[in-house]
Amino acid sequence: MHHMRNYLLLAGCLWAGSLLAQSVKPVFPIPTKEQLTWHEKEFYLFIHFGPNTFTDKEWGEGNEDPSVFNPTALDCEQWTRIAKQAGAKGIILTAKHHDGFCLWPSKQSTHTVRESKWMNGKGDVVKALSEACKKTGLDMGIYISPWDRNHPQYGSPEYNDVYIASMKELLTQYGKFFELWWDGANGEGPNGKKQEYDFRRFEDSAFKWQPKLVIFSDIGPGIRWCGNEKGTISNTNWNLLDTAGFKRGHGGPPTDTLNSGNVNGKNWIPAEADVSIRPGWFYHAKEDSKVKSPETLFNLYLRSVGNGGNLLLNVPPDRTGRIHPADSASLVDFRKLRDAAFAKDLLQKARISNTSSKMNITTLTDRNIQTYWAPAQKENSTLLVTLPKKTTLNTLVLEEMISYGQRVSAFTIESFDGEAFKTVFTGTTIGRKKIARFPEQETTQLRIVIQQAKAAPVLRSISAYQIPN
Ligand code: FUL
């Protein structure tokens, strides 16, 4: 079926004289099916919730009385409702943070919701959220901290079995998760001992229970940390990473490498930008006035999703167990900013042609993510965009067909000012999505020149917008 579609497309493009007489060959490495699905998610929420919410800490020591965990009106459906309104595609929950407290009644621990006063020890936050996600049509992901400051066996080989058994409970009892989050933080346990994590076994076990899981860590295997907790990914962002010789946590790749990837990296491991809507990861009442504004969030969206990665935005519930109104207001307005910015694609009536042919290339503006345009040559392919009338615009969104690999490494956008084409944007990588912003132009023609690519570029979409400043 796919081959057929490609063949037909190929025939169409060949007729236009713009493609080699052979089908598009992938440039390796390429993403897995699960990674491709992950790329399309773009934006989802992170939920940090646990004893820290009640003790006003960021890193609990694991010796807190489990009875401190007592949300008065926990409502996971409120979280999913807000996530949906914000246009988030899923929620990742800290099922266990560094304090070791389990938000589900784990048999591997005595530091869990079962030992708390909440619902007389009968509650299960993981279950409540997984049910709410199913109801709302959101995907759920899970954060299980390997670092555990409570577990008595931490610092011994037995703890690796404990960790695997906890993972088994989570990965086999609550349905499918889209992402498993492995934090790099690794400090001392209750006995002052450090743990040698058996990540090889952790990984094999996780895939045994959920083969389609996308695993996040400093070195993947599914997704990489973007090297900071500010929510920003480098303008140059390769979905590729070399992991040989690196470890998770200390011993991970340098943060600037994580932020931009490796141009010739051997593995497809795209970047995820994790950031909190507040200064801390957990809720603190004193930060109610420090919630990031919708404009700040929009800016982070441009610098993460707009640089080809995904945005994981933390929104920590308060002591009632609900998302605070300050956070939900900001989230909903962030959605409105995105909707307004990308409501009107100014290229919908434009003609796009390769300078060497006069054919109108419709595959770039058809909003079909399966169709693409691929010129024959590797370098200096030029697309000429002719607008039906003089148009004011300041943003161009470009997308590569990443199922064939990431290729483009240098491009420019030029705008016709009535006399000549002037360069308004100089870019490097495109990847899954590049949101290129430039000073407002009033123009009838644009030119997109792909100067450099690893192989002939394969683009799936181009659109343009006038985003209010
Ligand atoms: C860090 C942790 O130490 C923080 O507490 C938080 O969970 C953040 C997302 O990752 O490494």
Residues whose N, C-alpha, C, O or C-beta is under 5 A from the ligand:
A	BS01	FUL	E58 D183 G184 A185 W281
